Amino acid sequence: MKRIHIKHYAILVAMVTLLIGCDSWIDVDRNPNTIEDGPLITEDVMLIGIESEWAALATNQLDTWGGFAQWLSYHSIEGSTSRSMDINAGYGNEVWNSYSNSLKHAVELYDKAEENGNTHYQGIAGIIAAFHWFYIADVYDQAPLEDAMQGLDALQPTLATQAELYAHANGLLDEAIALLGAANQGERVPGNDDYLLDGDTDKWIRFAYSMKARQALRLSYAPGTTPAAQASLALTYLEDGMNSNEDNVMWRHLDELNNANPLFTYMNRAYSGGLGLTPGNFLIDLMNSYNDPRRPIMFTYSEEFPDGFVGLQSGAVVQPGQTPSHWRYSYITMSYPAQIMMYAESEFLRAEAYAFNGQWALAEQAMKDGIEADMQFVGVEQTEIDAYLAQASLTMPTNIEDAQNLIIDQKYIANVFRTHESYFDFVRTGYPEFDFDYMLLNVFNTETFPRRFPYPLNEVERNPNVAAVGQPDWFAKGTTWDNK
């Protein structure tokens, strides 16, 4: 894995100059979330701050207390109330709030770069904005487009459909691919200020294509299309998508910045007597069933079985002599990265697309390529990788449901504490086949976690366009593409 270096002064400059537009702490006539123009507010200053905001939003729901982590069995809290699925209108509001934060700032960077002719910055900003639009569409279904960023000038923005949000995002990606594939037209080009990909336009293009593939398969069961059609689109995009772990899009935290890494902070706040986060029983059972060689790298051995790994039902009390496994501090370190999209995911997407087309041998090879990529990223020895991939249990079934089940299970293992994709995969496909009653003590719903996010309460109260749509039943159905 390539080590990314950044100087402390670069972070300080970015933080100070992003705030430079505020003349006074009590200037109520200015929006504190707006990056106001000025001679010091250049594209290179803006980019690193926006990437930081984006990485935080892209991994926010990995929060072990209020996010997906317990629902997905990544973490189980010891001897305390497990994460209830009984959410309210406050859940997930940070995604909606991106209209005034990370999404707004990405659009401001896009506009500034377009005005200045700095087309490579414009392309990167377009990709970041597209990620946000897809995310908003996937959790809210109907939501405003850019008029929601106009503040007092548009207090009651109209709602776009999921299809319109997707079209807008895909349009931004297509434009970005063209802009980044051509010579930059302005004076400034991304370089070290691009903390994620070091200004490598080829990597940004491959990421854009892989994102298009991710979202194409998201619509596998959407009305008006078919899994085969979406699979063909995804395979076409993946021809130009991410092709190695060098393409991983992630924000690497620095060891010397205390409290900068939320996941490491969760390790220290876990109710485990200082042992770190406790993995869930479903996750460990699944990895045990494949004798997964990632386990000793990721987890400690259990007390009761010194050569084995044991998870915990979230909320259960640990009995004397039965201390379960814990996430290793050598794995979830202070520098553990916030991961936006990994190369391994591209191969799992390819595997599922091949399975939709009945190309079972190609599906198996792509799935194994995804597994290998993740194991190499984690640091598994090649001999252990080869042994894992050779087991008969990874032979691809020749019917779509069993094939999809196998692929998503392996993708889930490779995605633990990486991205939000396992949440969306379950909503879309029903896999992995979680046993929520087994996973969570006193679980609120034994069939599913919430399949979409509620609208923020203040939006329902003040915007008649949101009120007309109404709050959804988030257990009954997700967004439009939740249609399997």
C-alpha positions, 0 to 999 in steps of 0.5 A: 500500500502506498504511503501518503504523506502530508505536511501539518502546515498544509492542513492548517492552511486549508483550515484557516483559508476555508474560513477566511471569508468570515470577518467576524464570529458574529457576522449573521449576514454570512453563511458560515458553510459558504466558501467565500471567494478571495485571493487565497481561496484557490482550487488547491486550497479547497480540494483537500478540505473537501476531500476530508469532508467527503471521506468523513461522510462516506464512512460516517455510518460505520459508527459503532454506536449510531450507524450500521456497524452493529446491524452488519455484525461488524461490532457487538457491544458487550453487556449494554443495550445493543443498537436498536433498529427503531430509528427516528427522523434524526437518523442519517441527517448528516447525509441531508446536511451535506447540502450545506457542507461537503456537497455544497463545497464540492459544487463550489469547487466545480463552479470555481474551477469551471470559471477559471478553466482549471478543468482537472479540478472541475472533473474531480469536483464533479466526481465528488459531487456525483458520489453525493447525489448517488448517496442522497438518491439511495437513502432518500429516493426523492430529494432536491437538486442544486436549488437546495444549496441556495439558502434563503433564496430557496427555502422550499426546493422541489424534489427530484426523483431518484431517476433524475438524481441518478441522471444528474450524477451520471452526467457529472461522471461522464463529463469528468471522464472527458475533462480528466482525459483531456489536457487541463485548460487552466493554470492550476492542476491537482498534485499533492493537494489531492490527498486521495489520488495525488492528482493522478487523472487516470486513477480518477477516471478509473474510479469514475467508471467503477462508481458508474458500475456500482450504481448500475448494479444498484438498479438491478431490480429497479422498475423499467430495467432488468438485471441482465441489462444493468449487468451489461452496463456494469461490465462495460464500465468495468472495462475501464474501471479500477484495476489494482489496489493502487487505485484504492480511494481512501483517506489515510489518517496520520498516526501523529494526529490524535482523535483524527480517526473516528474508528480508532476512537471507537476502539478506545470507547468500546465497552470491553475493558480496554480490549478494543471493539468486539466483532459480531457473532454472524461475521465471525461464524461466517469467516470461521466457516471458510477458515478465513486467513484474515482472522488472525490479522484482524482479530485476537483469539478467544479466551475459551478457545485459544486457537479459535475466534469467537464473536458475540451477540450485540448486547450480551454479557460476557461470561467468566472464562469466555472473553470473545475475540476483539479487533486487533489494535495492530489492524485498526490503528490510528492510521486505518484509512477512511475508504471510499471505494476499493479495487476489490469491490470492482471485482465483486461487481464484475462477479455479480454482473457475470452471474446475472448473465449466466457466465458462471466460470467468469463470475467465479474468477472475478469473485476470487480476484476480489477476494485475493485483492482484499487479502493482499490489502490486509497482508495475507501470505500468498500461500494462504490466499491460494489455499483459501481460493482452492476450497470447494465451497467457493465453486460458483453455483449455476443458479443466480440466487445461490451465486449471488448469495456466495458473491455477496457473502464474500464481498461482505467479508472483504468490506468489513469496516470499509464502505457502506456497500454491505448495507446497500447490498442487503437492501438490494439483494437480501444477502447476506442472510443475516439472522438479526435475532441471533446477532442483536439482543432484544432486536426491534425488527427480526427481518430487516434493518431500516431500508432507507433514511427518514427525512429530517423533521425540520424538512417535513415541517417547513418544506411542503414538497417534502411534506407532500411525499411524507415520511416513509415506512423505512422497514417496509421498503427502501427507495425505488430500486428496492424492488427485488 
